[in-house]
């Protein structure tokens, strides 16, 4: 088993779930008798099932053919790209707020990330702005997060 085996998203998810269930069960042992029943009721079977899932994923990763490995590598690249875009959306909205960042990021995602037509990106960005500003800010009068930079400039 190579360290690259653990980069498999399904295996990593199974390991994380196993850790959560085991930690929950261990923490529940310190609770009073009546309070520990519910966490143990879910933690013990969850730990057993998560351990079984880890074993299944480890066996599956060992017996993969070269074609399946290449397919998994492509899927991992797609997951990594989506993770990068998720971080970009988070940082953009945190810094510039929903109204300013979301349309720009939607346009960038479609045109740069997914290689869509410029017209598709522009229409999507305009629709995003109309929905956020027109629907939330104007129609519902719900103020959206303005972003840290906008707040610093207005302060």
Biotite code that builds the C-alpha atoms (Angstrom):
import biotite.structure as struc

atoms = struc.array([
    struc.Atom([0.000, 0.000, 0.000], chain_id="A", res_id=1, res_name="UNK", atom_name="CA", element="C"),
    struc.Atom([1.455, 3.335, -1.053], chain_id="A", res_id=2, res_name="UNK", atom_name="CA", element="C"),
    struc.Atom([0.841, 6.760, 0.508], chain_id="A", res_id=3, res_name="UNK", atom_name="CA", element="C"),
    struc.Atom([-0.883, 7.662, -2.761], chain_id="A", res_id=4, res_name="UNK", atom_name="CA", element="C"),
    struc.Atom([-3.569, 5.100, -1.887], chain_id="A", res_id=5, res_name="UNK", atom_name="CA", element="C"),
    struc.Atom([-4.828, 7.417, 0.839], chain_id="A", res_id=6, res_name="UNK", atom_name="CA", element="C"),
    struc.Atom([-5.392, 10.208, -1.694], chain_id="A", res_id=7, res_name="UNK", atom_name="CA", element="C"),
    struc.Atom([-8.397, 8.227, -2.912], chain_id="A", res_id=8, res_name="UNK", atom_name="CA", element="C"),
    struc.Atom([-11.405, 10.312, -1.891], chain_id="A", res_id=9, res_name="UNK", atom_name="CA", element="C"),
    struc.Atom([-13.589, 7.341, -0.966], chain_id="A", res_id=10, res_name="UNK", atom_name="CA", element="C"),
    struc.Atom([-10.900, 5.804, 1.239], chain_id="A", res_id=11, res_name="UNK", atom_name="CA", element="C"),
    struc.Atom([-10.142, 9.130, 2.885], chain_id="A", res_id=12, res_name="UNK", atom_name="CA", element="C"),
    struc.Atom([-13.833, 9.682, 3.595], chain_id="A", res_id=13, res_name="UNK", atom_name="CA", element="C"),
    struc.Atom([-14.127, 6.213, 5.115], chain_id="A", res_id=14, res_name="UNK", atom_name="CA", element="C"),
    struc.Atom([-11.097, 6.833, 7.358], chain_id="A", res_id=15, res_name="UNK", atom_name="CA", element="C"),
    struc.Atom([-12.481, 10.192, 8.514], chain_id="A", res_id=16, res_name="UNK", atom_name="CA", element="C"),
    struc.Atom([-15.872, 8.644, 9.273], chain_id="A", res_id=17, res_name="UNK", atom_name="CA", element="C"),
    struc.Atom([-14.161, 5.857, 11.223], chain_id="A", res_id=18, res_name="UNK", atom_name="CA", element="C"),
    struc.Atom([-12.248, 8.441, 13.253], chain_id="A", res_id=19, res_name="UNK", atom_name="CA", element="C"),
    struc.Atom([-15.449, 10.399, 13.979], chain_id="A", res_id=20, res_name="UNK", atom_name="CA", element="C"),
    struc.Atom([-17.390, 7.332, 15.132], chain_id="A", res_id=21, res_name="UNK", atom_name="CA", element="C"),
    struc.Atom([-14.517, 5.995, 17.258], chain_id="A", res_id=22, res_name="UNK", atom_name="CA", element="C"),
    struc.Atom([-13.938, 9.403, 18.846], chain_id="A", res_id=23, res_name="UNK", atom_name="CA", element="C"),
    struc.Atom([-17.652, 9.770, 19.549], chain_id="A", res_id=24, res_name="UNK", atom_name="CA", element="C"),
    struc.Atom([-17.747, 6.343, 21.191], chain_id="A", res_id=25, res_name="UNK", atom_name="CA", element="C"),
    struc.Atom([-14.665, 7.023, 23.311], chain_id="A", res_id=26, res_name="UNK", atom_name="CA", element="C"),
    struc.Atom([-16.004, 10.413, 24.408], chain_id="A", res_id=27, res_name="UNK", atom_name="CA", element="C"),
    struc.Atom([-19.346, 8.825, 25.321], chain_id="A", res_id=28, res_name="UNK", atom_name="CA", element="C"),
    struc.Atom([-17.625, 6.502, 27.794], chain_id="A", res_id=29, res_name="UNK", atom_name="CA", element="C"),
    struc.Atom([-16.924, 9.522, 29.997], chain_id="A", res_id=30, res_name="UNK", atom_name="CA", element="C"),
    struc.Atom([-20.593, 10.562, 30.128], chain_id="A", res_id=31, res_name="UNK", atom_name="CA", element="C"),
    struc.Atom([-23.002, 9.582, 32.917], chain_id="A", res_id=32, res_name="UNK", atom_name="CA", element="C"),
    struc.Atom([-24.753, 6.239, 32.367], chain_id="A", res_id=33, res_name="UNK", atom_name="CA", element="C"),
    struc.Atom([-28.019, 7.672, 31.009], chain_id="A", res_id=34, res_name="UNK", atom_name="CA", element="C"),
    struc.Atom([-26.267, 10.177, 28.741], chain_id="A", res_id=35, res_name="UNK", atom_name="CA", element="C"),
    struc.Atom([-23.881, 7.685, 27.118], chain_id="A", res_id=36, res_name="UNK", atom_name="CA", element="C"),
    struc.Atom([-26.568, 5.398, 25.711], chain_id="A", res_id=37, res_name="UNK", atom_name="CA", element="C"),
    struc.Atom([-27.454, 7.430, 22.613], chain_id="A", res_id=38, res_name="UNK", atom_name="CA", element="C"),
    struc.Atom([-23.876, 8.219, 21.457], chain_id="A", res_id=39, res_name="UNK", atom_name="CA", element="C"),
    struc.Atom([-22.884, 4.575, 21.943], chain_id="A", res_id=40, res_name="UNK", atom_name="CA", element="C"),
    struc.Atom([-26.027, 3.398, 20.174], chain_id="A", res_id=41, res_name="UNK", atom_name="CA", element="C"),
    struc.Atom([-24.814, 5.201, 17.040], chain_id="A", res_id=42, res_name="UNK", atom_name="CA", element="C"),
    struc.Atom([-21.057, 5.166, 17.674], chain_id="A", res_id=43, res_name="UNK", atom_name="CA", element="C"),
    struc.Atom([-20.450, 1.442, 18.017], chain_id="A", res_id=44, res_name="UNK", atom_name="CA", element="C"),
    struc.Atom([-22.375, 0.270, 14.918], chain_id="A", res_id=45, res_name="UNK", atom_name="CA", element="C"),
    struc.Atom([-21.043, 3.290, 13.018], chain_id="A", res_id=46, res_name="UNK", atom_name="CA", element="C"),
    struc.Atom([-17.478, 2.356, 13.965], chain_id="A", res_id=47, res_name="UNK", atom_name="CA", element="C"),
    struc.Atom([-17.973, -1.235, 12.825], chain_id="A", res_id=48, res_name="UNK", atom_name="CA", element="C"),
    struc.Atom([-19.533, -0.181, 9.512], chain_id="A", res_id=49, res_name="UNK", atom_name="CA", element="C"),
    struc.Atom([-16.873, 2.493, 8.907], chain_id="A", res_id=50, res_name="UNK", atom_name="CA", element="C"),
    struc.Atom([-14.114, -0.040, 9.613], chain_id="A", res_id=51, res_name="UNK", atom_name="CA", element="C"),
    struc.Atom([-15.727, -2.431, 7.139], chain_id="A", res_id=52, res_name="UNK", atom_name="CA", element="C"),
    struc.Atom([-15.881, 0.386, 4.568], chain_id="A", res_id=53, res_name="UNK", atom_name="CA", element="C"),
    struc.Atom([-12.169, 1.178, 5.082], chain_id="A", res_id=54, res_name="UNK", atom_name="CA", element="C"),
    struc.Atom([-11.298, -2.485, 4.494], chain_id="A", res_id=55, res_name="UNK", atom_name="CA", element="C"),
    struc.Atom([-13.455, -2.634, 1.348], chain_id="A", res_id=56, res_name="UNK", atom_name="CA", element="C"),
    struc.Atom([-11.879, 0.560, -0.035], chain_id="A", res_id=57, res_name="UNK", atom_name="CA", element="C"),
    struc.Atom([-8.345, -0.673, 0.723], chain_id="A", res_id=58, res_name="UNK", atom_name="CA", element="C"),
    struc.Atom([-8.997, -3.940, -1.105], chain_id="A", res_id=59, res_name="UNK", atom_name="CA", element="C"),
    struc.Atom([-10.577, -2.120, -4.040], chain_id="A", res_id=60, res_name="UNK", atom_name="CA", element="C"),
    struc.Atom([-7.603, 0.230, -4.366], chain_id="A", res_id=61, res_name="UNK", atom_name="CA", element="C"),
    struc.Atom([-5.167, -2.709, -4.400], chain_id="A", res_id=62, res_name="UNK", atom_name="CA", element="C"),
    struc.Atom([-6.994, -4.530, -7.208], chain_id="A", res_id=63, res_name="UNK", atom_name="CA", element="C"),
    struc.Atom([-7.519, -1.602, -9.543], chain_id="A", res_id=64, res_name="UNK", atom_name="CA", element="C"),
    struc.Atom([-6.461, -1.959, -13.140], chain_id="A", res_id=65, res_name="UNK", atom_name="CA", element="C"),
    struc.Atom([-4.378, 0.670, -14.920], chain_id="A", res_id=66, res_name="UNK", atom_name="CA", element="C"),
    struc.Atom([-7.471, 2.024, -16.700], chain_id="A", res_id=67, res_name="UNK", atom_name="CA", element="C"),
    struc.Atom([-9.304, 2.434, -13.384], chain_id="A", res_id=68, res_name="UNK", atom_name="CA", element="C"),
    struc.Atom([-6.251, 4.127, -11.850], chain_id="A", res_id=69, res_name="UNK", atom_name="CA", element="C"),
    struc.Atom([-6.109, 6.631, -14.720], chain_id="A", res_id=70, res_name="UNK", atom_name="CA", element="C"),
    struc.Atom([-9.842, 7.261, -14.317], chain_id="A", res_id=71, res_name="UNK", atom_name="CA", element="C"),
    struc.Atom([-9.335, 7.840, -10.602], chain_id="A", res_id=72, res_name="UNK", atom_name="CA", element="C"),
    struc.Atom([-6.478, 10.249, -11.303], chain_id="A", res_id=73, res_name="UNK", atom_name="CA", element="C"),
    struc.Atom([-8.727, 12.265, -13.612], chain_id="A", res_id=74, res_name="UNK", atom_name="CA", element="C"),
    struc.Atom([-11.461, 12.282, -10.985], chain_id="A", res_id=75, res_name="UNK", atom_name="CA", element="C"),
    struc.Atom([-8.959, 13.429, -8.362], chain_id="A", res_id=76, res_name="UNK", atom_name="CA", element="C"),
    struc.Atom([-7.833, 16.271, -10.616], chain_id="A", res_id=77, res_name="UNK", atom_name="CA", element="C"),
    struc.Atom([-11.463, 17.311, -10.998], chain_id="A", res_id=78, res_name="UNK", atom_name="CA", element="C"),
    struc.Atom([-11.929, 17.171, -7.226], chain_id="A", res_id=79, res_name="UNK", atom_name="CA", element="C"),
    struc.Atom([-8.811, 19.262, -6.708], chain_id="A", res_id=80, res_name="UNK", atom_name="CA", element="C"),
    struc.Atom([-10.009, 21.870, -9.212], chain_id="A", res_id=81, res_name="UNK", atom_name="CA", element="C"),
    struc.Atom([-13.401, 22.070, -7.511], chain_id="A", res_id=82, res_name="UNK", atom_name="CA", element="C"),
    struc.Atom([-11.677, 22.458, -4.146], chain_id="A", res_id=83, res_name="UNK", atom_name="CA", element="C"),
    struc.Atom([-9.595, 25.344, -5.522], chain_id="A", res_id=84, res_name="UNK", atom_name="CA", element="C"),
    struc.Atom([-12.736, 27.043, -6.876], chain_id="A", res_id=85, res_name="UNK", atom_name="CA", element="C"),
    struc.Atom([-14.488, 26.529, -3.546], chain_id="A", res_id=86, res_name="UNK", atom_name="CA", element="C"),
    struc.Atom([-11.607, 28.232, -1.744], chain_id="A", res_id=87, res_name="UNK", atom_name="CA", element="C"),
    struc.Atom([-11.627, 31.056, -4.304], chain_id="A", res_id=88, res_name="UNK", atom_name="CA", element="C"),
    struc.Atom([-15.370, 31.576, -3.784], chain_id="A", res_id=89, res_name="UNK", atom_name="CA", element="C"),
    struc.Atom([-14.900, 31.591, -0.006], chain_id="A", res_id=90, res_name="UNK", atom_name="CA", element="C"),
    struc.Atom([-12.025, 34.089, -0.112], chain_id="A", res_id=91, res_name="UNK", atom_name="CA", element="C"),
    struc.Atom([-13.744, 36.278, -2.701], chain_id="A", res_id=92, res_name="UNK", atom_name="CA", element="C"),
    struc.Atom([-17.001, 36.461, -0.759], chain_id="A", res_id=93, res_name="UNK", atom_name="CA", element="C"),
    struc.Atom([-15.148, 36.987, 2.516], chain_id="A", res_id=94, res_name="UNK", atom_name="CA", element="C"),
    struc.Atom([-13.149, 39.887, 1.097], chain_id="A", res_id=95, res_name="UNK", atom_name="CA", element="C"),
    struc.Atom([-15.614, 41.513, -1.326], chain_id="A", res_id=96, res_name="UNK", atom_name="CA", element="C"),
    struc.Atom([-19.039, 40.248, -0.250], chain_id="A", res_id=97, res_name="UNK", atom_name="CA", element="C"),
    struc.Atom([-21.771, 38.472, -2.135], chain_id="A", res_id=98, res_name="UNK", atom_name="CA", element="C"),
    struc.Atom([-22.914, 41.335, -4.348], chain_id="A", res_id=99, res_name="UNK", atom_name="CA", element="C"),
    struc.Atom([-19.488, 42.112, -5.806], chain_id="A", res_id=100, res_name="UNK", atom_name="CA", element="C"),
    struc.Atom([-17.638, 38.787, -5.664], chain_id="A", res_id=101, res_name="UNK", atom_name="CA", element="C"),
    struc.Atom([-20.265, 36.239, -6.692], chain_id="A", res_id=102, res_name="UNK", atom_name="CA", element="C"),
    struc.Atom([-20.939, 37.537, -10.234], chain_id="A", res_id=103, res_name="UNK", atom_name="CA", element="C"),
    struc.Atom([-17.219, 37.915, -10.953], chain_id="A", res_id=104, res_name="UNK", atom_name="CA", element="C"),
    struc.Atom([-16.446, 34.463, -9.588], chain_id="A", res_id=105, res_name="UNK", atom_name="CA", element="C"),
    struc.Atom([-19.321, 32.841, -11.479], chain_id="A", res_id=106, res_name="UNK", atom_name="CA", element="C"),
    struc.Atom([-18.046, 34.456, -14.676], chain_id="A", res_id=107, res_name="UNK", atom_name="CA", element="C"),
    struc.Atom([-14.457, 33.339, -13.941], chain_id="A", res_id=108, res_name="UNK", atom_name="CA", element="C"),
    struc.Atom([-15.531, 29.809, -13.078], chain_id="A", res_id=109, res_name="UNK", atom_name="CA", element="C"),
    struc.Atom([-17.536, 29.382, -16.252], chain_id="A", res_id=110, res_name="UNK", atom_name="CA", element="C"),
    struc.Atom([-15.101, 31.059, -18.639], chain_id="A", res_id=111, res_name="UNK", atom_name="CA", element="C"),
    struc.Atom([-11.775, 29.987, -17.126], chain_id="A", res_id=112, res_name="UNK", atom_name="CA", element="C"),
    struc.Atom([-12.611, 26.830, -15.177], chain_id="A", res_id=113, res_name="UNK", atom_name="CA", element="C"),
    struc.Atom([-15.168, 25.223, -17.477], chain_id="A", res_id=114, res_name="UNK", atom_name="CA", element="C"),
    struc.Atom([-14.184, 26.876, -20.800], chain_id="A", res_id=115, res_name="UNK", atom_name="CA", element="C"),
    struc.Atom([-17.734, 28.044, -21.523], chain_id="A", res_id=116, res_name="UNK", atom_name="CA", element="C"),
    struc.Atom([-18.538, 30.727, -24.069], chain_id="A", res_id=117, res_name="UNK", atom_name="CA", element="C"),
    struc.Atom([-18.066, 34.350, -23.061], chain_id="A", res_id=118, res_name="UNK", atom_name="CA", element="C"),
    struc.Atom([-21.788, 34.984, -23.586], chain_id="A", res_id=119, res_name="UNK", atom_name="CA", element="C"),
    struc.Atom([-22.690, 32.146, -21.216], chain_id="A", res_id=120, res_name="UNK", atom_name="CA", element="C"),
    struc.Atom([-20.375, 33.544, -18.559], chain_id="A", res_id=121, res_name="UNK", atom_name="CA", element="C"),
    struc.Atom([-21.754, 37.063, -18.921], chain_id="A", res_id=122, res_name="UNK", atom_name="CA", element="C"),
    struc.Atom([-25.392, 35.953, -18.800], chain_id="A", res_id=123, res_name="UNK", atom_name="CA", element="C"),
    struc.Atom([-24.707, 33.803, -15.745], chain_id="A", res_id=124, res_name="UNK", atom_name="CA", element="C"),
    struc.Atom([-22.850, 36.615, -13.973], chain_id="A", res_id=125, res_name="UNK", atom_name="CA", element="C"),
    struc.Atom([-25.656, 39.087, -14.693], chain_id="A", res_id=126, res_name="UNK", atom_name="CA", element="C"),
    struc.Atom([-28.292, 36.604, -13.504], chain_id="A", res_id=127, res_name="UNK", atom_name="CA", element="C"),
    struc.Atom([-26.270, 35.994, -10.334], chain_id="A", res_id=128, res_name="UNK", atom_name="CA", element="C"),
    struc.Atom([-26.105, 39.728, -9.641], chain_id="A", res_id=129, res_name="UNK", atom_name="CA", element="C"),
    struc.Atom([-29.823, 40.187, -10.360], chain_id="A", res_id=130, res_name="UNK", atom_name="CA", element="C"),
    struc.Atom([-30.720, 37.342, -8.005], chain_id="A", res_id=131, res_name="UNK", atom_name="CA", element="C"),
    struc.Atom([-28.456, 38.495, -5.194], chain_id="A", res_id=132, res_name="UNK", atom_name="CA", element="C"),
    struc.Atom([-29.044, 42.217, -5.415], chain_id="A", res_id=133, res_name="UNK", atom_name="CA", element="C"),
    struc.Atom([-32.534, 42.360, -6.871], chain_id="A", res_id=134, res_name="UNK", atom_name="CA", element="C"),
    struc.Atom([-34.109, 39.519, -4.952], chain_id="A", res_id=135, res_name="UNK", atom_name="CA", element="C"),
    struc.Atom([-32.350, 39.609, -1.599], chain_id="A", res_id=136, res_name="UNK", atom_name="CA", element="C"),
    struc.Atom([-31.320, 43.251, -1.186], chain_id="A", res_id=137, res_name="UNK", atom_name="CA", element="C"),
    struc.Atom([-34.272, 44.968, -2.908], chain_id="A", res_id=138, res_name="UNK", atom_name="CA", element="C"),
    struc.Atom([-37.278, 42.611, -2.898], chain_id="A", res_id=139, res_name="UNK", atom_name="CA", element="C"),
    struc.Atom([-36.732, 40.844, 0.438], chain_id="A", res_id=140, res_name="UNK", atom_name="CA", element="C"),
    struc.Atom([-34.724, 43.667, 2.100], chain_id="A", res_id=141, res_name="UNK", atom_name="CA", element="C"),
    struc.Atom([-32.224, 41.117, 3.415], chain_id="A", res_id=142, res_name="UNK", atom_name="CA", element="C"),
    struc.Atom([-28.782, 42.726, 3.662], chain_id="A", res_id=143, res_name="UNK", atom_name="CA", element="C"),
    struc.Atom([-26.118, 40.299, 2.457], chain_id="A", res_id=144, res_name="UNK", atom_name="CA", element="C"),
    struc.Atom([-22.562, 40.197, 3.767], chain_id="A", res_id=145, res_name="UNK", atom_name="CA", element="C"),
    struc.Atom([-20.675, 43.127, 2.231], chain_id="A", res_id=146, res_name="UNK", atom_name="CA", element="C"),
    struc.Atom([-17.175, 41.741, 2.589], chain_id="A", res_id=147, res_name="UNK", atom_name="CA", element="C"),
    struc.Atom([-14.300, 42.748, 4.801], chain_id="A", res_id=148, res_name="UNK", atom_name="CA", element="C"),
    struc.Atom([-12.685, 45.109, 2.294], chain_id="A", res_id=149, res_name="UNK", atom_name="CA", element="C"),
    struc.Atom([-15.970, 46.949, 1.656], chain_id="A", res_id=150, res_name="UNK", atom_name="CA", element="C"),
    struc.Atom([-16.566, 47.256, 5.408], chain_id="A", res_id=151, res_name="UNK", atom_name="CA", element="C"),
    struc.Atom([-13.042, 48.579, 5.929], chain_id="A", res_id=152, res_name="UNK", atom_name="CA", element="C"),
    struc.Atom([-13.510, 51.131, 3.145], chain_id="A", res_id=153, res_name="UNK", atom_name="CA", element="C"),
    struc.Atom([-16.858, 52.294, 4.538], chain_id="A", res_id=154, res_name="UNK", atom_name="CA", element="C"),
    struc.Atom([-15.563, 52.526, 8.130], chain_id="A", res_id=155, res_name="UNK", atom_name="CA", element="C"),
])
